[in-house]
Amino acid sequence: MQDRGDFAHGKFFGVIEGEDFTLAIREFGEQGRELIDEFVVHGFVTGNAATGVFICAVIVLEKIDGELLLPLNGFKPLTDLGKTQPGCFGKFLFCGSAAGIVLYGFRLTLTEVAAVGLPAIVVDSIIVCGTIFLGVFLGKLMKIDKDTALITSTGSAICGAAAVLGAEPVIKCEGHKTAIAVSTVVIFGTIAMFLYPIMYRSGVLSSLSDTQVAIYTGSTLHEVAHVAGAGNAMDPTDTLGIAGTATITKMIRVMLLAPVLVIMSFALAGRKKLSADGTTTKSKITIPWFAFGFIGIICLNSLLQYLFDAPTVKEIPLNGAIEYIDTFMLTMAMTALGTDTSIDKFKQAGAKPFVLAFGLFIWLLLGGYLLVKYLVPLMA
């Protein structure tokens, strides 16, 4: 398998060298279904990054001029491999998510944190801690398994899918539970992204100042993209400072991912878990070293901003390219996650994880509003 897999890798790059990428993938696909299958499977087993590029291209370019590029059943070996080697996608998922979390640090500098000030830091801290503890408590009341409740709460509390992927190696939950957590973040985060501008335009948030609206948006919406979308909808030119302050508030919340993962790793150490062979084992402390890398990158980014005298993060050299790579790596991590997920597993989990996520959404919506309205003025 490995020799054939290596041959498949070589053949693939032989095709794309000097050719249009779209035509290259089409030509490669026409050279044999078996070769493609072995290329994909071999890449996942060895953690070869080229496989990620290939799969991503297939997903994006699935149809060209209305013609199916590659039949989806061409990925059947991935399903078979998942059954015979359940953990084979772990390396691919962990490497992609860990590297993605580390590179996420290039989106923030300490200068921006200082500019927003204490109110955003305090509100973010309360929201993160409150959401995680509330999620675990509600999960217990609803009799949801602890892993699902914790990873869903972590995603809602910090930075959506990135937080879920970061917490996955610490919590050590099954892939389909991670996928469910990601889906809850996407659903309710997208709803909130459209809801907040409507609330702002209709006057529901009229009792809040522009700064309070920004902190409210940044401290309660799930994803960075959700915050950026809602902030730009409320303040397209950032003349009121809502869009910019909301994004920085959100990035401060993202910074809290590192200490949360470290605390979580110690809190979960020693708990008993049922392994695949039916035996009970105690969890060991899993230090999320990538979380320290994330903080280190923030410090490095702050130094680069100073050295290049860049007014904003976006104007630091190569920042845009790094952000693009980071987004790609997180996307590929979620692609690897999807290979271990099926509709049957979603059905097995039932509606409870989504009810839990809805409860956390209400807490963020109402609890966040009350925190910002009454707590921020006290620290002004």
N, C-alpha and C positions, 0 to 999 in steps of 0.2 A: 504493500500500500504506500509506504513512504517513498520508494523509488518512483512509482507511478505518479505519486503526488508531486515529487520534485520535477518530474518530466512535465507535468501539467503546468506547474508554475513557470518553467522555462518556456514552454510552448506559448503560454498566454502572453508573456512579455515579449516573445519573439514576434507575436502578431501585432502588439500595440506599438512596437518601436517604429517611429517615423510615420505613423498613420493616424487618421482621425479616430479619436477614442470610441465614438459611437459605432463607426464602421468596423473598428477592430473587434469590439465585443460581439458584434453580429457575426463577423467572420469566424471568431473563436467559437461561438455557439454552434456554427454550422459544421465545425470540424469534429464533433462527436459529443453526444450526451454523456457517455461514460467518462470522458476526459474531464468534463466540467464537474461532474459529481465528485470525482476523486480530488480535483483541485480544491473544491469547497471543503470537503471533509478533512483532507490533509491539513489545510490551513487552520481550521478550527482546533484540531488536535495539537498542532505545534504552536498555535498562537500567532501565526504569520499575519502580519498587518496587511499584506497584499490581498488576502482573502476578503478583508473588510472593505477595501476599495472596490473589489470585484462585486461583492454582494450589494453594496450601496449603489453602484452603477446599474446593476440589474434592476433594483427596486425603482430607482429614479427613471431609468430608461426602459421600463417594462414594456411600454408600447411606443413604437415609432411609426408615425403616419398610419395609426390605427392597426398596425400589425403587431401581434404578440412577439416580443423579442425572444424570450425564453419561456417555454412551458413551465408553470409553477411546479409540476411534478418532478422537475429536474432536481429539486431540493429534497426529494424523498430520502436520500441517504442520510441527511441531517436528522430526520425523524428516527430512522433506524439506529443511527449512532447514539442518539439521545437515550434510546431504550437500552442499548447494550452497555453504554458508558455514560451514566447519568451526570457525572461531574465534568464531562469533557469540555463544556462551554465555560466553565468557571474561570479558567485562566484568561480567556479572551475578554470576558465580561469585566473581571477585576482590573486587568491592565488598562482597558479602555476607560473605565470609570475613574480609576485612581489618577491616571494621567490627566484626564479631563478636569478633575477637581483641582489638581495642582495648578494647571494652567488657568483655571478660573480666577486665580489671584491677580492676573494681569488686568482685570477689569476694575480694580480698586486701588487707591493709594491712601496712606495715612493722612495726607493733607485734606482729602475730601471728608474723611471721618471727622477731623477737627473742625472743618467748616460747618458741618451740620450741627455739631455740638452735643451736649449732654441729653437733651430731651429725646432725640432719636435713639440714642444708645440705650437709655432707660426703658423706653417704650418697646423697643425691639427685644430687649432681654426679658421683659415681662411676657410679651407675646409668645416668644419661643418656649420659655419654661411652662407657661400656662397651657399652651396648646398641647405639648407633649404629655404633661401630667393629666390634663383633661381627657386626652385621647386614650391613654392607658386606663383611666378610671371608667370611661364610657365603654371601652372594649371589654372590661371585666363585667360590667353590668349586662352587656349584650351577649356575653359568653362567646366572644370572638377570641381566637387563639392569640397568644401574647405577641408572637412575631408579627402577625398581620396588623394588630392594633398599634404596635410600636413603630413599625416602618411607615404606616399610613400617617400617623401623627407627626413623625419626623419630617415627612414631605410637606405636610400642611404648615408646619411650624417654621421651617427655615427657607428653603429655596426650591421647592417642588421636586422635579425629577432628579436634579443634581444631588439633592440631599438624600433622596431615596437610594440612588446608586452608591452614594458615599457610605450610607448606613448599612447597605446589604452585606458587605464582608464582615462588619462588626456584629450585626445581629445574626448572621449566618442562616437566613431563612431561605425557603425554597424559591426558585426562580419565578413561579407563577404568582407567588404572593407579592414579590417585588413588582411584577407587571401590573397587578391589580392596584397597588399603591400609586404607581405612575399614572394609571388611567384615572384614578380619583382626582389627582392633582390637575390633570389636563382638563377634566370636565368642569370642576368647580372653579378652577382658576380662570378658565375662559369665560364662564358665566360672570364672574366678578369683574373681569376686564371690560365687559360691556355694561355691567350694572353701575359701576362707580361713576363713569361720565354722565350717565342718565341721572343719578342721584345729585351730582354736582350741578348739572344744567337745570334741573327741576327745583332746586333750592333746598333740597333735603339737607345738604351740608352747609347751608348758609350761616349756621351758628359757629362754624370753624373759620379761622383765618386761613390765608393761602398757605402759610407754613404748616399749620395743623392739617390741612387737607393733604399736603405732600407727605407728611409723616404718617398719616392715617393710611394713605395709599401704599406707601413703601413698606409699612410694617405689617400689613394684613393680606396683600395679594400674594399668590403662591409663587409664581415664576418671575424672574427678572424681565422676561419678555412681556408678561402680563402688566407689570408695573410701567414699563416703557410705553406700552400701548395705551393704557388708561391715562397716564400722565400727559402724553401727547394729545390725546383726545380732549382733555380738560384745558390744556395750556399749550397749543400747537407751537408757538414761537418761544415758549419759556419766558415770556415777559413777566409773568407773575412768580416765576421761580418754582412752580409746582412740579413740572416734569423733571427738572434737574435734581431738586431736593428729594423727590420721591425715589428716584433711581439710586441716589447715594444712600438714603435710608435703607433701601432694600439691600444694597451691597454690604452695609454694616450687619444686617441680619444674616447675610451669607457668611460673613466672617465668623459668626457664632457657631458655624458648622464644626469647626475644628475643636473647640473645647467641648461641645456637646458629644462628639464622637469619642473623645478621650474619656470623658466621664461615663459614657454609655459602655465602653469596653470594660471598665472596672466594675460597673454595676452589674453587668451580665456575667462576669467571671464566676465560675463555680456553680452556675445553674445546671440542672440536669436536663439533658435532651435525649430523645429517643433517636438512635441512628438508624440507617437504612436496613441493617441486619437484625434489628429488633433489640439490640443491647442499649443500656442506658449509660451515657457518658457525661462527665462534667466538662463544661465549657472552660477553655483556658482564656487568659487575658489576651485579647487581640488588639495590639497597639496600632491604630491607624496612622502609620508614618506619613501617608500622603497628606494628612491633615496638617502636619507640621510643615510639609513642603508648601502647602497652600499659604500658610502664614508667612513663610520665608519669601515666597514669590511676591506677596503684597509689599513686604519690606523692600525687596529688590525693585519693584515697580515704583515705589515711592522715591528710591534713590535715582532711578532713571528719569523720573519727572523733574527732579531737582537738577540733575546734570545737564539735561537737554532744555531746561527752562520751559517745559511744556505747560501751558495754562490748564489743559485738561488731559485726562487719560487717553482720549482718542488721538491726541496729537503727539504722543510718545512714539518714536520710530518703531515700526513693525507691529504696533499694537493691534491694528486691524487684522493683519495676517495671522497673528497668534490667536486672536479671538475666533477667527474662522476655523483654524485647526482644532481649537478647543471644542467648538460646537460640533465639528465633525466627529471627534473622538467620543463625545458623549452620545451622539447619535448612533455610532457604531456599537457602543456598549449596550444601548437599548435594543439594537438589532439583534445582538447576541442573546439578549434577555428574551426576545420574542421566540427564539428557536426552542426554548424550554417551556413555552406557554401554549395552551390550546383553549378552545371554547369550552371544552368539557371541564377544565380546571376552573374557569370562571364560574360555570354553573355550579360546580361543587362548592365554591366559596360562598355562593348565594348573594343576597342583597345586603347583608349586614355590613361589609366593609364600606359600601357606598352610603349606607345610613350613617355610619360613623363619620365618614368624610363630610357628609352634609351637616352633621351636628357641629363639627369643627369649623365648617364654613360659617355657620350662624354665629358661633363664638367670635370668629375673626371679624365678622361684619358688625355685630353689636358691641361685643366686648372691646374691640379695638377702637370703635367710635367713642365710647365712654372714657376709655383711658386717655385718648388724645384730647378730648374736650376738657376734662377736669385736671389731668396731671400735667400736661405740657405748660399751661399758663403758670403753674406753681414754680416751674424751673426756668421761666423766661427771664 
